[in-house]
Amino acid sequence: MPDPDRPQELPARLLTDPEMIDACRVRDFARVFRLVKVRAGIYRSMIARRCDLTPSRVGEVIAGRRHLLHMDVIERISDGLRIPGDMLGLARRAWETPQALVVDEREAPQRSEPEQQAPASLPGPDVDSILALATRTSLNKATLEAFRSSIEDYWRRDDQHGGEALRPAIVGQLRYVVGLLKESRPPPIRNGLYGIAAELARLTGWTYFDARQDNQARAYFTEALQLAKKTDDRQFMANVLACVSLQATYQDKPADSLALVTAAQDQARSALDSTPRVMSMLAMREAFAHATLGNRDDTHRAIGEAQSQFEQIGASYPDPAWVTYFDEPKLIVDTGIAHGRLGEAATAEPLIADALRREDHTNQRGRAFHSFWLARTQLDQGKLDQACHTATQALEPASAVASERVSGHLRELYDQLAPHRQEPAAHAFEARLRELLPPVSGSLHP
């Protein structure tokens, strides 16, 4: 039966609302309390009781006459309102551990023999911090290569399974590397650490972007940009700006997207070591922005530039590891997506289909995402049965990877099928969608 002492959870739709996320990020508790009142029905007196505050103090916060800055108060708000710690810049709260993994001491089996006791737990974070202060870490080129190998492994597993489960490890390693930068290092080692930290920050931002948590994504992309700037790595700065440009495209802010990718291209052109593959990728991001704006001629020009740069790729141009994903199938599928965004579905369909045939089958998210785009171009041409069949095929890889971005697109396609909902193909897609990607709050309508 429900635990009467356990605070009521806030609705998921509130915790994922961009306004709530932003209010928590900047710790604007006036907005937080107002949103909790309006969207969750938790009034001032209840907020006060949950957070161990007085009602008058809560009223002063809502009216903007008082600001809450003390960490213990912020922690009480997190615990009392059940706001996840990371939304408020706190460590993960104890109650965020699923109940299935919590041992109830009243039900724990009693053991009389000392040798049967469970092993001692790991040291706490305070002990870790003390030990870290007492130890000077010795670094060399092999250590940096080990960091880079782990980043490549993170990206590979992100393609296969999504970044949700990886994120704690990535953030932990990022903070560890940033900690190493606090000590004096030889310039080559220090610069290498900055590059590794920048890539870990970008990867963290990507995992948030793929989860459709845009405020957190932007924060980590910004951190990646600042870290890359420390060593004047203009190619990587261009890479990060391209990520933020892509994010703006999906937020339906094409003007911002174009401005950001233009800045990325300026950075790359000012770098002596920018490779044709990097310039090709950036040109394709520019094509996305123009296509979303409906600029047909500029989209075609940018696509042509991407293809021209790609043809210049050769062994004499050593690419940075972070751009090697942009291979020929990726160029082809992105070209198709750009045409699809522009409304040129007949041109887009064969390009996306060809790239899908050549794509690595271990890239679950990529296959699901590109299958969605193929289905969309087919639907735009009135090919209902083909579109539903393609979308149904996308569900298998989509269900295997934790990507709210991909799942969201497939649910959006379901909404686009509303006029055809009674057709057998659409009905079959709906049934499979509900089976493999269960509805989230308000995302599917009967």
N, C-alpha and C positions, 0 to 999 in steps of 0.2 A: 504494500500500500504506500501512497506518497508520504514522504517525510515532511511533516508540518514545519520543521525547523529549517528546511532547505529553501533559500530564496527562489522565487519564481524566475524562470529563465526569460530573457528578453526575446521577442520574436526575431526569427532569423532575418526577416525582411528589413528589420530596423538595424541589426548589426551589420548588414551588407549594404545599407543605404549610403551613398557617397557623402551625403551631408553629415550623417552620424560618424562615419569614418574620419572625415576631415575634422569635425569638432573634437573627437577623441585625440586625434594626432596632435592638435595644437593645445589640447587640454582646456578647451573652451567649455567649462562646465555649465555656464548659463545656457548654452545651446544644448548640451547633453541633457540637462535636466528638463528643458522644455520638450525636447524630442521624446524623452522617456515618458513624460506626462501625456503628450498628445498621441503618440504612436503605441504606447504600451499600457496606458491607463493607470500609471503609477503616479499618484499625486504627491504634493509637497510633504505632507505628514508621513507618508509611507517611505518616501526617499530619505527623509530625516531618520526614521527609525532604522531602515536598512543600513544606512551609512554611518550611524552613530553620530549624527549631527542634530542640532536643534532646528525646528521648523523655521524659526526666524532667520537663522543663518542660511538655510536653503533658499528662503525668499530673497535675502540680500544677494545671493549668488545669481539667481534668476534675473533680478533687477539690474545686475551689473555693478552693484555697489561693493561687492567683495569678490576677491579672486582666491582660489584655492591652490596653494603652491607646495604645502608640506607633503612629503612623500608618504607619510603614514596615513594622511587623509585621502590621498589619491588611491592608495592601496585599499582603504576601507570602501571607497566608491566602487572600485573594480570588483571587490568581493561581494559587496552588498547588492549591486545591480547586476552582477554576473556579466561584466564587460571583460572580454578576454584581455589578459595582461599585455599582449603585444600591441593592441589597439591604443593603449595608453602609455606605451614605452616602458612597460614593466616586464619583469621576468614572468614566465608561465606560472599561473596561479595553481595552487594545489588542487582546487576543485575542477580544473580543466581536464584532469586525468579521468578517462572514462570510468564509470562506476564498476564496470566488469573487472577492472584491473586494480581496484582498491580493496585491500584486505580489511575486513571488519574485525577489529580486535576481539569483539565479543564472540565471534564465531570461529576465531582461529583455533586450530587444534592445540591442546596443551601437551607439551613434551617435557618429560621429567628428566631425561638424560641430557647433559650439556652437549655431548658430541652430536646430538641430533638437531641442535639449533641451526638456523640458517646462517650462511656466511655473513660476515660483517659487511655493511653497506659501503659504497664508495665514499671518499672524503667529500665534504660539502664544498660549495663554491668559495667560502671564506678561506678554507684550508688550501684550496688550489691556488688562490691569489697569493697567500703567504709563501707557498713553495715556489711559485713563479718568480717572486721577488728575490728569492735566495739563489736562483739558478740563472746563469747567463747562458743563453742558447748559442751554440756554435753553428754557424751556417756556412755553407759553401755552395758551389754550383750544383752539386748533386742534390742538395736539399731543395734548391729552387726547381730543379727538374722533377723532383718528387711531387712538389706542389702542383706543377703544371700538368703532370700525369693525372693527378686526382681531379683536376678541373675537367680534363678531357673525359674522364670516366663519369663525372657528374652530368656532362652534356649528353653523353651516350645513354645513360640511364634515364635522363629527362625525356629524351626522344621515345624511349621504350615504355616508360611507366608514368611520366609526368613528374613535376617538381615538388608536389605537396609534401611527400614523405622525405624528400632530400633536403628541404629548406633548412631545418634545424642544424643539420651537419654543415651545410654551406655557410650559414650565418656564423656558426661556431668557428669554422676555419677562418672566415673573414676577420672576426674579432681577434683571433689568435695572431694572424699575420699583421694586423694593425698594431697589436701589442708589441710585436717584434720590431716594428719601426720606431719604437720609442727609445731603443738602444742605439748607440753609435755603431754604424756599419761602414765597411768600405763602399765607395760609390757604386761599383758594379752590383754588389749584393743589395744595397739599399734600393737602387733603381729597379732591380729584379723584383724585390718585395712590393714596391709600389705597383708594378705591372700586374703582379699576381692578385694583390688586393683589389685593384680596379676590375679585373676580370671576375673575381668572386662577387663583388658588389653588383656588376652587371648581370651576372647569373641569378643572383637573388632577386633583382628587379624583374628579370624575365619570368621567374617562377610566380611572382605576384601578378604580373601582367597576364600570364596564362590562366591565373585563377580569377581574373577580372577584378582584382583589388588594385585599382589604378593609383590611388594616392600613395600606397606603400611602394608600388612599382616606381613611381616618379621619384620618391625619396631616395631609393637605392640607385636609380640611374643617375641622379644628381651626385650622389656620393662617388659613383664610378667616374664621373666626369672630373670631379675635383681631384681624385687620386691620380688619374691619367695626366692631369695638368701639371702635377708635381714634377714629372719627368719630361714634360712637353711632348708626350706621345700623341702626335696629331692624328695619326691613322686611327688609333684607338678612340680618341675623342670623337672622331667622325663616326666611328662604329656606334658609340653610345648615343650620339645625336640622332643617328639613323633609327635606333631602337625607340627613342622618344617620339620621333616622327611617325613610326609605324603605330605606336600607341595612340597618337593624336588622330591618325586615320581611322582607327577602330572606335574612337570616341566621337566620331563624326565632327572632327575639327580640321577639315582639309586645309584651311588657310594656315593654321598653326603647323600642320604636317609639312606643308611646302616650305615654310620659313625655316623649319628645323633641318630638313634635308638639304636645303640650299646652304645653310651654315655648315652642315656636315661635309658637303662637297668642297666648300671653301677651305676647311681644315685639311682635307685630304690632298687638295691641290698644293697647299703650302708645305706639305711634307715631302721630303726628297725621296722617301722610300715607299710611297703609295704605289700599289701594284694594280695592273689592269683588272684583276678579279675584284679588288676593293671598289674601284671606280664603277665597275659593272653593277655590283650590288647596290651602290648608292644611286646610280641612274635608274635602277628598277624601283627603288623606294620613291624616287621623284615621279616616276610614271604612276605609281599608286596614288600619290597626292593629286596629280593633275586629273587622273581618271575620276577620282571622287569629286573633284570640282567640276567635272564635265568638260574639261579642256581637251577636246579631241586631238587637235594638231600637236599640242605640247605633249600629250600622252604618247602619240606615235613617235615623236622626235626622241623622247626619253627612252622608249623601247629600242629604237634604232641605236642610240648611244650605248645602251646596255649590251646589245649584241655585238656592236663594233669593238667595245672594250674587251668583251669576253673572247673574241677571236684573236686578241693579241696576247693571251695568256701563254706563257712558255716557261721552260725550266730556268731561264735566266732571271725570272721574277720570283724570288722567295716570298711566298705568302705568309702572313701571320696565321697562326693556328685557328684563330677565331673566325676566319672567313672561308676556310676550306669547305664548309658545308655548302657553299654556293657553287654547286657543280652544274653540269649541263641539264640534267633533269630539273633542277631547281630553277634555272634560268627559264626553261621552257614552261614550267607550271606557273611561275610568276608572270611570265608574258601572257599566258592564258587568263590569269586572274585579273591582270590590268585591263585586258580587253573585256572581260566579264563585268568589271566595275564600270566600264564605259558604256555598257549596254550592247556590246558587239558579241552576243552569245554564240552566233554561228562560227565566228572566228575563234572564240575561246575554247569551245568544246573539244575539238580534235587535239589542241595543244595540251590541255589538262589531261585528256585520256591517254595521250602518248607518254607524258611524264609519269603518270600513275603506273603504267606498264613497266617502266624502267626504274621506279623508285625502290629503295631498299625496304624489304618487308619488315625489318626490325624497327623501322621508324613508324611506330603505331600512330602517334599524333599526326605526323605529316600525312599519312595515308588517309586517316579519318578526315582531316581538314580539307585535303585536296579532293576527296570524294564528295564532300559537301559542296565544294565549288562546282564540280562537274554536274552534280544533281541540280544545282541552281541554274546553270547555263541551259541544261536540258529543259527544265521547267519554264524558263524564259522563252524557249522556242515552242512551247506547247506540247512537249514530249512527256506527257504525264506518266505513262507506264515506265519509261526509261528512267525518269527522274526519281520515281519512288523506289525502283529497283536499286539504283545507284545509292540513294540515301540509306536504304536498308543495309547495303553492303558496308556503308560507313559506320554503322552502329557497332559492329564487332570490335574494330580497333578502338573506337571511341570509348567503349566500355572497359577496355583494357588499360586505358591511360587516364590519370587524374587530371583532366583539363576542362575547367568550366568554360573556357573560351570555345572549345570544340563542341561540348555538350550544348552550350547556349546557341551556337549557330544551327545545330540540328533541330533544336526546339523551335527556333525562328522559322526554319524551313517548314516545320509542321504547321505553324501559324499561316504561312503562305499557301498551304494546301487547303485552307478553309473552304474555298468555293468547290473543291473536289472531294470533300471529306467522305462522301458516300460511295465514291468509286472504289472498286475492289483493291486496286493497287495502293491507294492512299490509306485504306482501312488496314491493309496488311502492314504498311509502314508504321502506322500509329500503334498497332498491337505490339510490334517488335520494339518500338521506341519505349513504350511503357514497361516492357519487360527488361530491357537492357539498361535504360537510363530512366529510372523511376522519376516521376514528376517532383520538381521542387516547388516551393511555395509560389503559387500563382502562375507557373510556367506552362502548364498544359490545361486546356479546357476541355471538358467532356463534350 
